[in-house]
Every structure is written in structure tokens, then in C-alpha cells.
Amino acid sequence: MLLTVKNNQRRLYQQILSQFRGHRHFPVNISDFEASHGRQVRWQLRARNATDAIRERWEGASWIVELVSTGRRDGKPFRHVHLFITTLRTSPKALLRLVRQRWAIENQWHWPRDTQLGEDAHRYTQRNGVQVLALLRTLALNLLRSNGFRSIRAGLMAVAHDINQMLGWVGVKSAQTG
């Protein structure tokens, strides 16, 4: 299992982040470079054994992982740091491949849900509101992608005020009002 650790898990995030500060030895230190889709990205992965404090809280934790991606996207420089915790013991190359695959899923599903649909900004008051709205967001993303929109923002702008088009995508014909 590979888990993304974000700042909303503040204590764990800080525990892991502190392990990658300073000049320490890392048993796993591997990098890769990718140039595609108008961007150039260098992936630098460092991993070490989970500390006792982390293993106490996360049973089975084996590695803590830091992935730093740097490069240029649309001519602009970027740098992102991602933290992970995993129960897997594997080769450095396999670990990098696994983390990159995980991040591809994050970019395809979770990032648009948060940035384009504002998922993390919502505070739900009803018990099953989280599940209902997550289902609706997933439906919206799938409908936009299956109807040719690579950009979620462009898709939202194109159809947000056209209920007939949206209903047509799911096979519902609306009654035209005059």
C-alpha cells in the first residue's frame, strides 16, 4: 500500500518532512527525467525507513518517501514536494515507478476535484453529504472527459449553463419550455 501524506494530516506530514531536512543518508535516492506534453520534469525520489514513532502510529509502515518534481511547464518553472508512506519493500526503480503512477492518479482525479471543483474547501454538515457530493463530482469529471474535454475548467465553462446538453450526455431529454 502507498499512501499520499498531505498537510491536512499535519502531525504525520511534519514527522515525515523533518526526516528529509538536512544532510542525512538516504538508502534510496533515485531520479528520472521526462520531457512530454510541453513540460520537462525531473523526479527526485528519496526514501528511508519509517521511524519508530511513525511505525507506532501506522502499523506496517516500512518506508517514508519524498518525491520532488522540478521543471518547466508551459515555459514556467515549478517545484513540488510530495510525501508518501508505504508498507512495501521493493527496489528503488520500482518504488519510483509506483510513486509516479500514484501521482498520475492524483493529477487525473484528485487535483481537478480540489482545484476545479473546490472539493477541499467544502465543510459538510450532513452525514452522507461527503459521499453524495463526491459521487456528483466524479460523475461530472467522467462526463466532461468522455465528451472530449481534456480541460475540466474549459468543460465547466462550456456547459455549466446548458442543462439540456448535460442531461443529454446521460440520455435524459428535457422538456423544452417556451
MDTraj code that builds the backbone (N, CA, C; nanometers):
import mdtraj as md
import numpy as np

residues = "MET LEU LEU THR VAL LYS ASN ASN GLN ARG ARG LEU TYR GLN GLN ILE LEU SER GLN PHE ARG GLY HIS ARG HIS PHE PRO VAL ASN ILE SER ASP PHE GLU ALA SER HIS GLY ARG GLN VAL ARG TRP GLN LEU ARG ALA ARG ASN ALA THR ASP ALA ILE ARG GLU ARG TRP GLU GLY ALA SER TRP ILE VAL GLU LEU VAL SER THR GLY ARG ARG ASP GLY LYS PRO PHE ARG HIS VAL HIS LEU PHE ILE THR THR LEU ARG THR SER PRO LYS ALA LEU LEU ARG LEU VAL ARG GLN ARG TRP ALA ILE GLU ASN GLN TRP HIS TRP PRO ARG ASP THR GLN LEU GLY GLU ASP ALA HIS ARG TYR THR GLN ARG ASN GLY VAL GLN VAL LEU ALA LEU LEU ARG THR LEU ALA LEU ASN LEU LEU ARG SER ASN GLY PHE ARG SER ILE ARG ALA GLY LEU MET ALA VAL ALA HIS ASP ILE ASN GLN MET LEU GLY TRP VAL GLY VAL LYS SER ALA GLN THR GLY".split()
xyz = np.array([
    [0.0838, -0.1172, 0.0000],
    [0.0000, 0.0000, 0.0000],
    [0.0888, 0.1242, 0.0000],
    [0.0509, 0.2234, -0.0789],
    [0.1210, 0.3510, -0.0863],
    [0.0209, 0.4613, -0.0569],
    [0.0491, 0.5429, 0.0419],
    [-0.0422, 0.6476, 0.0855],
    [0.0212, 0.7845, 0.0650],
    [-0.0501, 0.8760, 0.0023],
    [-0.0044, 1.0134, -0.0091],
    [-0.0287, 1.0815, 0.1243],
    [0.0708, 1.1528, 0.1739],
    [0.0571, 1.2252, 0.3002],
    [0.0522, 1.3733, 0.2673],
    [-0.0581, 1.4366, 0.3052],
    [-0.0757, 1.5791, 0.2777],
    [-0.0743, 1.6570, 0.4081],
    [-0.0695, 1.7882, 0.3937],
    [-0.0602, 1.8760, 0.5097],
    [-0.1854, 1.8734, 0.5971],
    [-0.2965, 1.8166, 0.5479],
    [-0.4148, 1.8062, 0.6339],
    [-0.3984, 1.6957, 0.7380],
    [-0.2932, 1.6161, 0.7254],
    [-0.2533, 1.5197, 0.8282],
    [-0.1287, 1.5785, 0.8944],
    [-0.1470, 1.6935, 0.9572],
    [-0.0360, 1.7791, 0.9985],
    [0.0737, 1.7078, 1.0773],
    [0.0378, 1.6301, 1.1754],
    [0.1389, 1.5664, 1.2600],
    [0.2248, 1.4683, 1.1798],
    [0.1603, 1.3786, 1.1048],
    [0.2335, 1.2831, 1.0235],
    [0.3154, 1.3549, 0.9166],
    [0.2555, 1.4540, 0.8534],
    [0.3244, 1.5309, 0.7491],
    [0.4526, 1.5928, 0.8051],
    [0.4434, 1.6557, 0.9221],
    [0.5605, 1.7188, 0.9831],
    [0.6647, 1.6156, 1.0249],
    [0.6197, 1.5005, 1.0761],
    [0.7130, 1.3947, 1.1148],
    [0.7931, 1.3467, 0.9936],
    [0.7252, 1.3262, 0.8825],
    [0.7929, 1.2780, 0.7619],
    [0.8808, 1.3880, 0.7035],
    [0.8270, 1.5080, 0.6930],
    [0.9031, 1.6195, 0.6359],
    [1.0336, 1.6415, 0.7113],
    [1.0304, 1.6313, 0.8426],
    [1.1505, 1.6551, 0.9223],
    [1.2593, 1.5513, 0.8914],
    [1.2214, 1.4331, 0.8478],
    [1.3192, 1.3293, 0.8164],
    [1.3959, 1.3561, 0.6866],
    [1.3478, 1.4509, 0.6065],
    [1.4133, 1.4810, 0.4792],
    [1.4862, 1.6147, 0.4822],
    [1.4925, 1.6776, 0.5962],
    [1.5671, 1.8030, 0.6106],
    [1.7118, 1.7731, 0.6467],
    [1.8007, 1.8627, 0.6090],
    [1.9410, 1.8482, 0.6457],
    [2.0141, 1.7497, 0.5562],
    [2.1362, 1.7227, 0.5913],
    [2.2216, 1.6329, 0.5135],
    [2.2243, 1.4959, 0.5800],
    [2.1314, 1.4130, 0.5435],
    [2.1197, 1.2789, 0.6001],
    [2.1485, 1.1763, 0.4921],
    [2.1756, 1.0576, 0.5345],
    [2.1939, 0.9473, 0.4403],
    [2.0565, 0.8881, 0.4063],
    [2.0339, 0.8649, 0.2782],
    [1.9091, 0.8036, 0.2337],
    [1.9418, 0.6746, 0.1598],
    [1.8927, 0.5612, 0.2104],
    [1.9225, 0.4347, 0.1441],
    [1.8691, 0.4290, 0.0011],
    [1.7653, 0.5046, -0.0265],
    [1.7094, 0.5106, -0.1619],
    [1.7170, 0.6556, -0.2079],
    [1.7873, 0.6773, -0.3186],
    [1.7996, 0.8105, -0.3771],
    [1.8110, 0.7891, -0.5275],
    [1.7046, 0.8176, -0.5993],
    [1.6990, 0.7872, -0.7425],
    [1.6277, 0.9005, -0.8139],
    [1.6652, 0.9240, -0.9398],
    [1.5987, 1.0303, -1.0157],
    [1.5660, 0.9816, -1.1561],
    [1.4784, 1.0558, -1.2206],
    [1.4364, 1.0257, -1.3564],
    [1.3995, 1.1578, -1.4218],
    [1.4016, 1.1605, -1.5541],
    [1.3679, 1.2815, -1.6286],
    [1.2658, 1.2467, -1.7345],
    [1.1701, 1.3372, -1.7548],
    [1.0655, 1.3157, -1.8540],
    [1.0426, 1.4461, -1.9285],
    [1.0339, 1.4384, -2.0598],
    [1.0009, 1.5549, -2.1422],
    [0.8857, 1.5143, -2.2337],
    [0.7661, 1.5663, -2.2047],
    [0.6493, 1.5358, -2.2870],
    [0.5381, 1.6342, -2.2560],
    [0.4440, 1.6442, -2.3459],
    [0.3244, 1.7279, -2.3286],
    [0.3609, 1.8717, -2.2918],
    [0.4675, 1.9245, -2.3511],
    [0.5043, 2.0643, -2.3274],
    [0.5685, 2.0903, -2.1925],
    [0.6158, 1.9867, -2.1272],
    [0.6797, 2.0078, -1.9981],
    [0.8035, 1.9202, -1.9858],
    [0.8923, 1.9663, -1.9017],
    [1.0126, 1.8918, -1.8689],
    [1.0125, 1.8743, -1.7179],
    [1.0249, 1.7504, -1.6739],
    [1.0143, 1.7228, -1.5307],
    [1.1307, 1.6335, -1.4867],
    [1.1956, 1.6726, -1.3789],
    [1.2933, 1.5870, -1.3126],
    [1.2285, 1.5392, -1.1838],
    [1.2261, 1.4077, -1.1674],
    [1.1702, 1.3446, -1.0480],
    [1.2870, 1.2995, -0.9610],
    [1.2929, 1.3458, -0.8378],
    [1.3958, 1.3046, -0.7438],
    [1.3277, 1.2373, -0.6254],
    [1.3517, 1.1082, -0.6079],
    [1.2890, 1.0325, -0.5006],
    [1.3946, 0.9957, -0.3971],
    [1.3630, 1.0259, -0.2726],
    [1.4456, 0.9826, -0.1603],
    [1.3551, 0.9069, -0.0646],
    [1.4075, 0.7986, -0.0100],
    [1.3277, 0.7189, 0.0836],
    [1.4185, 0.6668, 0.1936],
    [1.3576, 0.6454, 0.3078],
    [1.4286, 0.5864, 0.4217],
    [1.3291, 0.5080, 0.5046],
    [1.3802, 0.4299, 0.5961],
    [1.2932, 0.3525, 0.6833],
    [1.2067, 0.4456, 0.7669],
    [1.0843, 0.4058, 0.7876],
    [0.9945, 0.4827, 0.8745],
    [1.0506, 0.4812, 1.0164],
    [1.0384, 0.5918, 1.0854],
    [1.0872, 0.5999, 1.2229],
    [0.9968, 0.5173, 1.3148],
    [1.0457, 0.4900, 1.4349],
    [0.9654, 0.4149, 1.5322],
    [0.8346, 0.4868, 1.5627],
    [0.8414, 0.6197, 1.5757],
    [0.7201, 0.6974, 1.6068],
    [0.6166, 0.6825, 1.4960],
    [0.6600, 0.6815, 1.3717],
    [0.5673, 0.6658, 1.2593],
    [0.5132, 0.5236, 1.2559],
    [0.5994, 0.4253, 1.2792],
    [0.5541, 0.2848, 1.2780],
    [0.4562, 0.2561, 1.3905],
    [0.4703, 0.3247, 1.5038],
    [0.3747, 0.3063, 1.6132],
    [0.2361, 0.3515, 1.5722],
    [0.2302, 0.4613, 1.4993],
    [0.1014, 0.5182, 1.4587],
    [0.0459, 0.4512, 1.3328],
    [0.1351, 0.4082, 1.2428],
    [0.0945, 0.3485, 1.1159],
    [0.1534, 0.2083, 1.1077],
    [0.0808, 0.1132, 1.1614],
    [0.1273, -0.0243, 1.1679],
    [0.1627, -0.0764, 1.0292],
    [0.2772, -0.1378, 1.0182],
    [0.3210, -0.1947, 0.8909],
    [0.3987, -0.0984, 0.8043],
    [0.4094, 0.0281, 0.8470],
    [0.4833, 0.1263, 0.7668],
    [0.6275, 0.0816, 0.7520],
    [0.6746, 0.0861, 0.6312],
    [0.8093, 0.0412, 0.6043],
    [0.8985, 0.1570, 0.5586],
    [0.8554, 0.2294, 0.4579],
    [0.9321, 0.3414, 0.4038],
    [0.8541, 0.4715, 0.4177],
    [0.9279, 0.5801, 0.4343],
    [0.8720, 0.7130, 0.4125],
    [0.9432, 0.7658, 0.2890],
    [0.8706, 0.8359, 0.2057],
    [0.9193, 0.8722, 0.0736],
    [0.8960, 1.0203, 0.0488],
    [0.9967, 1.0846, -0.0098],
    [0.9841, 1.2221, -0.0560],
    [1.0078, 1.2210, -0.2064],
    [0.9164, 1.2789, -0.2804],
    [0.9313, 1.2924, -0.4247],
    [0.9301, 1.4412, -0.4565],
    [1.0383, 1.4899, -0.5143],
    [1.0469, 1.6303, -0.5543],
    [1.0428, 1.6333, -0.7062],
    [0.9454, 1.7041, -0.7589],
    [0.9374, 1.7210, -0.9038],
    [0.9688, 1.8670, -0.9352],
    [1.0645, 1.8857, -1.0245],
    [1.1036, 2.0203, -1.0667],
    [1.1073, 2.0225, -1.2181],
    [1.0910, 2.1397, -1.2738],
    [1.0992, 2.1510, -1.4190],
    [1.0296, 2.2743, -1.4698],
    [0.9857, 2.2621, -1.5951],
    [0.9168, 2.3720, -1.6617],
    [0.7880, 2.3193, -1.7224],
    [0.6805, 2.3930, -1.7006],
    [0.5507, 2.3604, -1.7579],
    [0.4996, 2.4874, -1.8241],
    [0.4724, 2.4778, -1.9518],
    [0.4291, 2.5944, -2.0294],
    [0.5266, 2.7107, -2.0125],
    [0.6556, 2.6786, -2.0105],
    [0.7593, 2.7810, -2.0008],
    [0.7829, 2.8365, -1.8619],
    [0.7054, 2.7924, -1.7646],
    [0.7183, 2.8440, -1.6283],
    [0.7821, 2.7387, -1.5385],
    [0.8759, 2.7805, -1.4526],
    [0.9384, 2.6830, -1.3627],
    [0.8434, 2.6413, -1.2506],
    [0.8603, 2.5192, -1.2031],
    [0.7811, 2.4723, -1.0895],
    [0.8669, 2.3796, -1.0039],
    [0.8242, 2.3652, -0.8798],
    [0.8860, 2.2710, -0.7861],
    [0.7774, 2.2255, -0.6902],
    [0.7556, 2.0954, -0.6827],
    [0.6553, 2.0382, -0.5933],
    [0.7197, 1.9283, -0.5096],
    [0.6832, 1.9244, -0.3830],
    [0.7310, 1.8202, -0.2928],
    [0.6106, 1.7367, -0.2502],
    [0.6219, 1.6063, -0.2665],
    [0.5148, 1.5139, -0.2308],
    [0.5708, 1.4126, -0.1315],
    [0.4933, 1.3828, -0.0290],
    [0.5349, 1.2864, 0.0720],
    [0.4434, 1.1653, 0.0688],
    [0.5029, 1.0486, 0.0943],
    [0.4289, 0.9238, 0.0921],
    [0.4746, 0.8373, 0.2079],
    [0.3899, 0.7431, 0.2431],
    [0.4259, 0.6384, 0.3381],
    [0.3801, 0.5075, 0.2743],
    [0.4620, 0.4037, 0.2893],
    [0.4271, 0.2776, 0.2250],
    [0.4613, 0.1586, 0.3140],
    [0.3899, 0.0509, 0.2910],
    [0.4177, -0.0747, 0.3609],
    [0.5039, -0.1662, 0.2742],
    [0.5323, -0.1232, 0.1517],
    [0.6042, -0.2067, 0.0556],
    [0.7550, -0.2004, 0.0745],
    [0.8189, -0.3093, 0.0493],
    [0.9652, -0.3171, 0.0395],
    [0.9944, -0.3589, -0.1039],
    [1.0571, -0.2713, -0.1797],
    [1.0806, -0.3005, -0.3202],
    [1.2075, -0.2303, -0.3661],
    [1.2439, -0.2482, -0.4909],
    [1.3644, -0.1852, -0.5449],
    [1.3410, -0.0352, -0.5621],
    [1.4495, 0.0447, -0.5621],
    [1.4335, 0.1889, -0.5825],
    [1.3609, 0.2236, -0.7124],
    [1.3950, 0.1546, -0.8228],
    [1.3280, 0.1831, -0.9507],
    [1.1792, 0.1524, -0.9430],
    [1.1457, 0.0403, -0.8821],
    [1.0044, 0.0034, -0.8689],
    [0.9315, 0.1019, -0.7785],
    [0.9972, 0.1490, -0.6745],
    [0.9369, 0.2472, -0.5840],
    [0.9096, 0.3782, -0.6578],
    [1.0055, 0.4233, -0.7388],
    [0.9857, 0.5462, -0.8168],
    [0.8711, 0.5283, -0.9154],
    [0.8665, 0.4145, -0.9834],
    [0.7580, 0.3889, -1.0788],
    [0.6225, 0.3888, -1.0077],
    [0.6172, 0.3249, -0.8919],
    [0.4930, 0.3184, -0.8149],
    [0.4475, 0.4573, -0.7706],
    [0.5404, 0.5371, -0.7221],
    [0.5062, 0.6723, -0.6764],
    [0.4608, 0.7584, -0.7939],
    [0.5269, 0.7465, -0.9070],
    [0.4863, 0.8245, -1.0251],
    [0.3490, 0.7814, -1.0744],
    [0.3200, 0.6518, -1.0709],
    [0.1866, 0.6046, -1.1098],
    [0.0813, 0.6589, -1.0141],
    [0.1139, 0.6579, -0.8864],
    [0.0224, 0.7111, -0.7854],
    [-0.0024, 0.8589, -0.8114],
    [0.1048, 0.9307, -0.8450],
    [0.0894, 1.0737, -0.8677],
    [0.0106, 1.1006, -0.9955],
    [0.0210, 1.0133, -1.0943],
    [-0.0588, 1.0285, -1.2156],
    [-0.2072, 1.0195, -1.1817],
    [-0.2428, 0.9275, -1.0923],
    [-0.3817, 0.9163, -1.0474],
    [-0.4215, 1.0431, -0.9725],
    [-0.3343, 1.0897, -0.8863],
    [-0.3608, 1.2133, -0.8107],
    [-0.3874, 1.3292, -0.9065],
    [-0.3044, 1.3427, -1.0107],
    [-0.3208, 1.4522, -1.1062],
    [-0.4482, 1.4378, -1.1882],
    [-0.4840, 1.3150, -1.2214],
    [-0.6009, 1.2936, -1.3063],
    [-0.7317, 1.3100, -1.2297],
    [-0.7359, 1.2696, -1.1023],
    [-0.8619, 1.2695, -1.0293],
    [-0.8673, 1.3680, -0.9136],
    [-0.7713, 1.3624, -0.8240],
    [-0.7820, 1.4412, -0.7020],
    [-0.7508, 1.5890, -0.7230],
    [-0.6502, 1.6198, -0.8030],
    [-0.6149, 1.7591, -0.8256],
    [-0.7301, 1.8361, -0.8915],
    [-0.7903, 1.7858, -1.0009],
    [-0.9033, 1.8602, -1.0589],
    [-1.0215, 1.8729, -0.9622],
    [-1.0442, 1.7698, -0.8811],
    [-1.1567, 1.7763, -0.7867],
    [-1.1350, 1.8896, -0.6872],
    [-1.0105, 1.9082, -0.6451],
    [-0.9819, 2.0135, -0.5483],
    [-0.9729, 2.1502, -0.6157],
    [-0.8921, 2.1620, -0.7211],
    [-0.8694, 2.2939, -0.7802],
    [-0.9852, 2.3421, -0.8661],
    [-1.0450, 2.2546, -0.9442],
    [-1.1512, 2.2970, -1.0350],
    [-1.2899, 2.2899, -0.9707],
    [-1.3086, 2.1940, -0.8818],
    [-1.4402, 2.1752, -0.8207],
    [-1.4439, 2.2154, -0.6732],
    [-1.3309, 2.2586, -0.6175],
    [-1.3253, 2.3113, -0.4812],
    [-1.3593, 2.2114, -0.3731],
    [-1.3262, 2.0840, -0.3938],
    [-1.3683, 1.9797, -0.3000],
    [-1.3141, 2.0018, -0.1585],
    [-1.1866, 2.0363, -0.1443],
    [-1.1288, 2.0500, -0.0106],
    [-1.1808, 2.1717, 0.0655],
    [-1.2391, 2.2677, -0.0050],
    [-1.2891, 2.3889, 0.0598],
    [-1.4246, 2.3678, 0.1272],
    [-1.4942, 2.2618, 0.0916],
    [-1.6282, 2.2387, 0.1452],
    [-1.6233, 2.1816, 0.2866],
    [-1.7158, 2.2267, 0.3682],
    [-1.7346, 2.1701, 0.5025],
    [-1.8783, 2.1212, 0.5081],
    [-1.8933, 1.9907, 0.5178],
    [-2.0248, 1.9296, 0.5097],
    [-2.0875, 1.9220, 0.6482],
    [-2.2181, 1.9444, 0.6523],
    [-2.2887, 1.9371, 0.7795],
    [-2.3754, 1.8116, 0.7888],
    [-2.4075, 1.7522, 0.6757],
    [-2.4877, 1.6303, 0.6793],
    [-2.3968, 1.5088, 0.6702],
    [-2.4403, 1.4014, 0.7314],
    [-2.3574, 1.2826, 0.7439],
    [-2.3111, 1.2246, 0.6110],
    [-2.4015, 1.2085, 0.5181],
    [-2.3609, 1.1469, 0.3922],
    [-2.3406, 1.2502, 0.2811],
    [-2.3298, 1.3773, 0.3162],
    [-2.3036, 1.4818, 0.2177],
    [-2.1716, 1.4617, 0.1455],
    [-2.0720, 1.4134, 0.2165],
    [-1.9401, 1.3902, 0.1565],
    [-1.9515, 1.2894, 0.0426],
    [-2.0174, 1.1764, 0.0672],
    [-2.0292, 1.0728, -0.0341],
    [-2.1137, 1.1176, -0.1528],
    [-2.2224, 1.1870, -0.1249],
    [-2.3117, 1.2317, -0.2326],
    [-2.2397, 1.3309, -0.3228],
    [-2.1740, 1.4299, -0.2639],
    [-2.1046, 1.5283, -0.3463],
    [-1.9831, 1.4684, -0.4165],
    [-1.9139, 1.3748, -0.3552],
    [-1.8024, 1.3065, -0.4221],
    [-1.8529, 1.2306, -0.5443],
    [-1.9686, 1.1656, -0.5305],
    [-2.0280, 1.0942, -0.6432],
    [-2.0620, 1.1919, -0.7560],
    [-2.1217, 1.3050, -0.7219],
    [-2.1579, 1.4048, -0.8238],
    [-2.0340, 1.4625, -0.8925],
    [-1.9281, 1.4865, -0.8162],
    [-1.8037, 1.5365, -0.8763],
    [-1.7434, 1.4328, -0.9709],
    [-1.7437, 1.3073, -0.9289],
    [-1.6911, 1.2009, -1.0140],
    [-1.7730, 1.1903, -1.1419],
    [-1.9033, 1.1985, -1.1302],
    [-1.9912, 1.1961, -1.2468],
    [-1.9586, 1.3125, -1.3404],
    [-1.9430, 1.4316, -1.2839],
    [-1.9127, 1.5491, -1.3654],
    [-1.7787, 1.5328, -1.4386],
    [-1.6755, 1.4877, -1.3686],
    [-1.5449, 1.4683, -1.4327],
    [-1.5531, 1.3642, -1.5437],
    [-1.6207, 1.2534, -1.5168],
    [-1.6336, 1.1489, -1.6185],
    [-1.7119, 1.1976, -1.7397],
    [-1.8190, 1.2709, -1.7172],
    [-1.8981, 1.3232, -1.8291],
    [-1.8172, 1.4206, -1.9130],
    [-1.7446, 1.5104, -1.8476],
    [-1.6633, 1.6065, -1.9228],
    [-1.5552, 1.5352, -2.0037],
    [-1.4872, 1.4412, -1.9415],
    [-1.3789, 1.3702, -2.0123],
    [-1.4335, 1.2826, -2.1251],
    [-1.5454, 1.2146, -2.1013],
    [-1.5999, 1.1270, -2.2057],
    [-1.6623, 1.2057, -2.3206],
    [-1.6834, 1.3350, -2.3005],
    [-1.7360, 1.4188, -2.4078],
    [-1.6291, 1.5102, -2.4666],
    [-1.5037, 1.4688, -2.4524],
    [-1.3942, 1.5329, -2.5249],
    [-1.3237, 1.6477, -2.4558],
    [-1.3577, 1.6791, -2.3333],
    [-1.2923, 1.7903, -2.2648],
    [-1.1688, 1.7396, -2.1907],
    [-1.0511, 1.7831, -2.2342],
    [-0.9283, 1.7490, -2.1613],
    [-0.9104, 1.8453, -2.0447],
    [-0.9588, 1.9680, -2.0627],
    [-0.9503, 2.0684, -1.9577],
    [-1.0837, 2.0729, -1.8835],
    [-1.0795, 2.0462, -1.7540],
    [-1.2013, 2.0487, -1.6734],
    [-1.2574, 2.1909, -1.6692],
    [-1.1705, 2.2886, -1.6529],
    [-1.2146, 2.4283, -1.6495],
    [-1.2874, 2.4660, -1.7783],
    [-1.2293, 2.4301, -1.8934],
    [-1.2942, 2.4614, -2.0213],
    [-1.4291, 2.3905, -2.0320],
    [-1.4350, 2.2661, -1.9874],
    [-1.5612, 2.1915, -1.9908],
    [-1.6679, 2.2550, -1.9041],
    [-1.6270, 2.2965, -1.7836],
    [-1.7229, 2.3618, -1.6941],
    [-1.7750, 2.4921, -1.7543],
    [-1.6842, 2.5688, -1.8131],
    [-1.7251, 2.6958, -1.8734],
    [-1.8163, 2.6737, -1.9937],
    [-1.7926, 2.5651, -2.0675],
    [-1.8711, 2.5379, -2.1885],
    [-2.0126, 2.4913, -2.1580],
    [-2.0323, 2.4157, -2.0493],
    [-2.1637, 2.3553, -2.0278],
    [-2.2309, 2.3921, -1.8960],
    [-2.1670, 2.4716, -1.8145],
    [-2.2227, 2.5000, -1.6820],
    [-2.3634, 2.5602, -1.6880],
    [-2.3949, 2.6305, -1.7941],
    [-2.5263, 2.6942, -1.8033],
    [-2.6143, 2.6306, -1.9105],
    [-2.5824, 2.5078, -1.9482],
    [-2.6591, 2.4390, -2.0518],
    [-2.7079, 2.3047, -1.9971],
    [-2.8133, 2.3099, -1.9203],
    [-2.8671, 2.1902, -1.8569],
    [-2.9119, 2.0865, -1.9598],
    [-2.9623, 2.1319, -2.0749],
    [-3.0066, 2.0375, -2.1776],
    [-2.8903, 1.9548, -2.2312],
    [-2.7756, 2.0177, -2.2519],
    [-2.6593, 1.9438, -2.3005],
    [-2.6129, 1.8431, -2.1947],
    [-2.6077, 1.8861, -2.0707],
    [-2.5633, 1.7953, -1.9641],
    [-2.6584, 1.6773, -1.9495],
    [-2.7877, 1.7038, -1.9514],
    [-2.8855, 1.5952, -1.9411],
    [-2.8765, 1.5019, -2.0610],
    [-2.8512, 1.5583, -2.1788],
    [-2.8356, 1.4770, -2.2993],
    [-2.7197, 1.3796, -2.2887],
    [-2.6143, 1.4191, -2.2204],
    [-2.4981, 1.3308, -2.2018],
    [-2.5346, 1.2046, -2.1245],
    [-2.6323, 1.2144, -2.0368],
    [-2.6728, 1.0960, -1.9585],
    [-2.8003, 1.0326, -2.0132],
    [-2.8409, 1.0776, -2.1334],
    [-2.9541, 1.0157, -2.2016],
    [-3.0912, 1.0643, -2.1581],
    [-3.0963, 1.1810, -2.0943],
    [-3.2244, 1.2350, -2.0500],
    [-3.2622, 1.3508, -2.1418],
    [-3.3821, 1.3456, -2.1926],
    [-3.4323, 1.4566, -2.2751],
    [-3.5171, 1.5446, -2.1868],
    [-3.4829, 1.6741, -2.1864],
    [-3.5591, 1.7657, -2.1024],
    [-3.6771, 1.8220, -2.1806],
    [-3.7788, 1.8616, -2.1072],
    [-3.8949, 1.9225, -2.1701],
    [-3.8588, 2.0663, -2.2059],
    [-3.8724, 2.1003, -2.3310],
    [-3.8406, 2.2372, -2.3747],
    [-3.9530, 2.3291, -2.3309],
    [-3.9172, 2.4373, -2.2652],
    [-4.0180, 2.5356, -2.2241],
    [-4.0077, 2.6548, -2.3160],
    [-4.1198, 2.7147, -2.3485],
    [-4.1249, 2.8223, -2.4461],
    [-4.1292, 2.9494, -2.3861],
])
top = md.Topology()
chain = top.add_chain()
for i, resn in enumerate(residues, 1):
    res = top.add_residue(resn, chain, resSeq=i)
    for name in ("N", "CA", "C"):
        top.add_atom(name, md.element.get_by_symbol(name[0]), res)
traj = md.Trajectory(xyz[None], top)
